[in-house]
Amino acid sequence: MKIPPTPLSYEDILLNLKEPAQVKRMAEILAKGEVGAAPGGRYRHWEHLRRLRPPDGLSSEEWWAAIKFARRQTRRAVPLEDKDRRPFAYTLADPVLELLHAIDRDTSGRITTSDPIVNPQTRERFIESSLIEEAITSSQLEGASTTREAAKQMIRSGRSPVDRSERMILNNYRAIHLIKNFKDKPLTPDVIFHIHRILVDGTLDTVAGPDYLRRPGDNIAVYHDADGTLLHPPPPAKDINRRMAAMCDFANKTQPDAFLHPILKAIILHFWLAYDHPFVDGNGRAARALFYWSALSQDLWMFEFLSISGIIRKAPAQYARSFLYTETDENDLTYFILAQLQVIRRAIAILYAYLDKKAQEIRTIEQILRSSVSINHRQLALLGHALRHPGVRYTIAGHKKTHGVTYQTGRSDLLDLASRELLDQTKTGRFFTFTAPNDLAKRLQASS
């Protein structure tokens, strides 16, 4: 991977204007404000912009200067500093505002009315599936190699991991569960260390210092996996404690000087820990875990259902490039923010597609059931309810009361469904209990 070129600063371009006519024209352009921060709706880095045709009468450098001038009008600094104590900042450009609006809109409507999410019988199962998915893909981003089915089977069965890859995934799963317990508590270095210890437990090949922090003299940096290019030398190890304290202060601040959208705050914290790279290993997993902590601590409950690592894993170069664009262009966090907002939007789309698929499966199965002469209308109603409420329990007395039938008829209905293995039957004392199985849809499809 090539490091993108560092563009000239706005000031340097203006200083390079030699002719009075150039200076006058540039002043007129800036005064009119006709060039926006994201021409054509794209927040481009100089690496791309230099290859495009600039507006008539402007050189590429002058066009870039006008764009940089526009970006500074809504630029907001954050407490994060680079290795040379220069601040990072982001711009509230139109693409950022549009994506934030789209995410707010998409997560305030259908997701709050979706049956698997609002239904208490399925909500926890749905969250569990999302946690497992995030644990697997976040670990795969860091080099874990195992099949999804093997990883899911390990977590759900409770068996011990058989290798480093499975250990990474199980650690990730445990850490994400732990985050939910910490979401109502202030972020402290000890909390970060605790989460990180779980993430790397039993997976390190090297001897680490206290709390697995980098030490002065450690040769730890970010390299491109394919060609070994140095992408990011982190700040000196001697500054880690100071920088982590500043990060926690930012995370815990509830009344910033200016409004900061909670999703932007979570994304900035993600970047912050990844940039500081405080640990000998597991920094990427810790950064994504911190993102989830920030989202949940700010009551963005829908993030329990989203897996961002799966999206990042499909386009790792884009993820890395957003870091590099930020670092090479005056610490402009907007590049990373936009990349992560697009990841979140994609994760929401995947969630909706999954919900639509499940809803269609239920409708298809119900249609098959309605055409079946061997299922009576009472059993059809019960199975329709069971499809949407896996784990719910039915009794003969309850079925009898619901449908106004005799005890014997209710008993026959439920025993018949149990004999077809469409309900799981148990007996407590003298009474039968019938439970809707988690895989009822598969059972119905197999029996049709």
N, C-alpha and C positions, 0 to 999 in steps of 0.2 A: 504494500500500500504506500502510495506517495503522500508525503506531507503537503497539504495545499499551500500555495504561495501566500506570504504575508502581504496584504495590500498596503499601499501607501495610506497614511493617515489623512484625514480631512485637512489638517493644518499644513502638512507637507505639500499636498497638491496645490493649495492656494499660494504657498510660498514659491512654487515652481512656475507660477504664471508670470511671464516676463513682459509681455506686451500690454500696454494700457487698455487696448481694446478687449483683450482677454479678461482682464480684471473687471472691466465695466460689464461685460456680458455675464460673467459669473455672478457679479453682485445683483444684476437684474434677475437672474434665474433664481437665486436664493431668496430675494425679496418677494417674488411672485409666489414662491412655494408650489410651483407646478409639478415638481418632481417629488413623488411620495417615497415613503420608506420601503415600500414593496411594489415596485412597478409591475403592472399586470397581475397583481395578487400573489407574486412570488417573492419571498425574502431570500434573495440570492447572495451567495458569497462572491467575492471578487474572482475566484477561480472560474465561475460560470459567467459572470457578468462581462468579463473582459473579452469573451468570445462572441458576444451579442453585438448587434449594430446599435449604436447609441442614437438618441434623437438627433434630428438635423441640427447642425451647428455646434454640436458638442463632441469632444473627444471622449474616449472611454474613461479616461481619468477624471475629466470634468463631470461626466455623468455620475461616476462613483462618488465624487465629492458632494454633489447635490443630494444623492441618496443618503450619504452619511449625515449630512446636515439635517435632513428630514428625520432620520432615526434618532438623532439627539434630542429632538423636541419632546419625545415621550419616553426618553431613556430613564430608567429607575435603577439606582445602585442597590446592591445587596451587601450584607456584611462580609461575604466571602472575598478574600484577597488572593492574588496569585503569589508565586514565590518571591516576587519583587515588591510585594505589598501594594500592588495596583488592584483596584476593586473590580469585581465583576458586576455586570448590569444586564438588564433586559429591556427590550423595546415593546411597547404596547402597539405593535403594528396591526393592521387590519387582519392578516391571516391568523394571528394569535387570538384576537377578539372573536373572529368568526368560528374558530375551532372551539373555544371555550363556550360560546353560545350554543353550538351544536351539541356538545357533550352535556351541558346543562339541560337542554331540551330533550335529548335522547334518554337521559337517566331520570327524568321527572315524570314520564308518562307511562309507556308500556311496561317498564321494568317494575313499577310499583303496583301494577295490576296483574302481573303474570302469576298464574296459579302455582307453578313450582316454587316461586319466591315468597309469595304471601301465605301460602298454605303451610301451617306449622308442621304437618306430617312430612312434607317434602323439602322444606327450607333447609334443614340441617344436612340432609343428604346432598342437596344441591351445592351447598357451601363446601361440604367435604370433598365432592368431586372437583370443585374449583381449586381447593387447596392442594389436592394431589396433583392436578395438572400443573399448577405453578411450581410445586416442589420438583417435579420431574424436569420441566423445561428450563427452570433457573439453574439446576445442576448440570444439565446438558450444555448450557452456555459456557460453563466452566470446565467442560471436558468429560463429564460423566457419560459413559457409554453402556447402556443396557436397554432392553426393549421396554416399551411402555407397559405391556401386559405383565412382564415380570416385576416391574416396579410397583404397579398397582396391586398385584397379588401379594407382594411382600408387605405393603402398608396395611392392606385390609385383613390379611391373615395374622399379622403381628409377628411373623417370623423374623429372625435375625438376618441382617444383610450378609451377603456372601463375599462381597468384594468392595473396593474403595468407591466405585460408582454407586452401588446401592447404598453404601453408608452416606454418601453425599446427599442422595435423594431423601433418605430417612431423616437426616439432620435438618434438611431444608423444611421438610414437612413439620417436624417438631418446632422449629424456630417460628414458622408462620403461625402455628397454633399459639405459641407463646406471646406473639405480638398482640393478639386479642386481649390477653390479660394485662398488658402494659399500656393499652391505648388510652386509658383514663389517668395515667400517671405522667409526671414530667419526664422528659427525656434527659438522661444524665449519661456521662461516660460509662458508669457502671452498668446501666441498662444496655448500652451498645455492646460492651464487653461480654455481658451475659448472653445476649443474642448471638454474638459472633462465636463464642465458645461452643454453643450448640451446633452452629453451622459447620465448624471445622473439626469437631470431635472425631478423633480416630482417622483423620484423612491427611494429616501433614507428614511430609517426608523429611522435613528439616527441623532442627532444634529452634524453638522460638523463645523470645524473651517474655517478660511478664505481660499477660493479657494478649499475647501473640502480636504485640506491636513491633513495627520496624525499629531497628536500632541504628545509631550512627555507624556507618561503615557497611551496612547491609546493601548489597547490590540488587535492589528491587525496583523495578520500573515496569511500564506497560510496553510490550513488544507485539508486533503483528505476528500472528501464529504462522502464516504462510512463508514470509520472507525474512522475519526477524528484525524488521525496521523498528527503531525506537520511536514509539508514538507519544509517550508521556513520561518524563522523569518527574516523580512527585516531589512535593516540598520536602525540605530537610527533616529528618527524623526528630531532631531536637525541637521542632516546632509543633509536633503532633498534639501534645497535651493542650497547648494554647489554642490551637485551631479547633480541636474537638470541643473545647469549652465554648468557643464562639459559636460553633454550629449548634450546640444544645441551646444556647441563649436564643438563637434565631428560631429554633424549632418550638421553643416554649413561649415565645412572645405572642400574646393574644391580641394586642392592640398596636399594630405597626403604625409608623408615621403616616403611611398611605395605605389604602386598601390593597390587600394582596389576596387574589383568588386562592382558595385552599388547594386547588389542584396545582397551581403554579408553585405554591410553597412546597408541596410534596415533591415536585419535579426538581426544584432547586436543591432540596436536601439530598435527593438521589445523586445529582451531579456533584454536590459538595463532598460527600464521602468518597465517591469514585475518584474525584480529583485529588483529594488528600491522600488516598491510598494508604491508610494508616497501618494496615496489617500485613503480615508476611504472606498471607494467602486468604482467599475468600472475600476480597474486597467487593467484587461485583455482586455476589450473593448478599452481602451485608448492605450494599447500597440499595438494592431492590427491596430488601426487607425494611429498610428505613423509609422508603417510599410508601410501602403499605402501612407502616406504623403512622406516618404523618396523615395519610388519607383517612384512616379509621379514627385517629384521634380528633380529627376535625369533622366527625360525623358524616363522612362520605361513605355510608354503609354499603353502597352498591359495589364498591371495590372489593368486597368479599367475594363477589361473583366473577371477577375479571382476572384473567391471567395475561400479564403483559410480557412475560419472558418468552412465551411461545411466539409472539409476533416479532420480538427482537431477534430470536433465533433464526427466523426465516430471512432476515436482512441484517446480518451482523455488521456488514461494511457500512451501511447507512447509519447504524448506531455509533460506530467508531468515528465516522466522518463528522457527525454532529458535534462530537467532542473537539475534534481538530479544528473545525470551523470556528467554534467558540474561542479556542485558545489563540488562533492565529489572527482573529479579527477583533483586537482590542477587548478581549474577554467578554464578547457579546453572547450572553446566555440564550438569546432568542433562537439561535440555531438548534440548540439542544432542546429547548422548550417546545419548539414546533415539531421536532422529530418525535418527542414523547407524547405530545397531544395527538399526533396522528396514530401512534401506537394505541393509545387509549381508545380513540374513535374506532379503530379496527377491532379491538377487543370487544367493544360494545356490539359492533355489528356481528361478530362471531357468536356472542351470547344470544342476540336476537334470533339468529339463524338456528341456533340449537333449540331455543324455546319454540320457534315455529315448527321445527321438525318434530319435536315431541308432541305438540298439539295436533299435528297432522296424523301422527301415528295413532293417537287416541281416537281421532275422528274415524280413521280407516277401520280400526278394530271394532269400534262401536257400530259402524255400518255392517261389518261382517256379522256381528252378533245379532243385529236386528233381523237379518235375513235367515238366521238359524232357527229351524223348527224345534230343535232340541233344547232351546233356552227359553224359559217363560219370561213374562214381562217383569216379574219380581226379581228374578235372577239377573236379568239384563240391567235393571236399575242398580242393583247392588254391585255388579261388576263395573259399571260405569263409574260409580263412586269409588270403588277400590282402585281403579286405574289412576285416579287423581289423588288418592290418599294411601300410598303404600305404607304398610305397617299398621293401619287401623284395624281394630278388632270388632268382630260381629258376634252376637249371641242369638240363640234361637228366640229368646224372649223379646229381644230388640227387633228382630226381623218380623216376628209375629205382630208386634204392636205397630210397626211402621206400615205394614201392608194390610192390617186388619184381617188376618187369616188365623186359622186354628194353629195350635202348638204343633200338631202333627205335620201340617202343611209347611210351616216354617222350618221344622226339623228336616223334612224331606228336601226342601230347596237347598239348605246349607250342606247337608251330607252329600247331596248329588254333586255340588260344586267341588267339595273336598275330594270326592272319589275321582273327579276329572283332574285333580291336582291344580285347580284354579284358586283354591283357598288352602291355607295350611291349618290343619286341625290339631288341637291339643285338648286335653281333658284335665280339669282341676276339680278334684273331688267328684261330685256327681254331675258337673256341668261341662258342656263342650264350649270351646272358644275357637273361633275361626278368624285367621289373620290374613290380610291382603298381602301377598308376597311382593317383594321389591321388583321381581322380574315377571310380573303378571302379563305385561304386554308380550313378552317373548313366548310365554306359555300359551297365551291365546292364539298367537300366530301359528304356533306349532300344532295346535289342536284343530285349527280351522281347515 
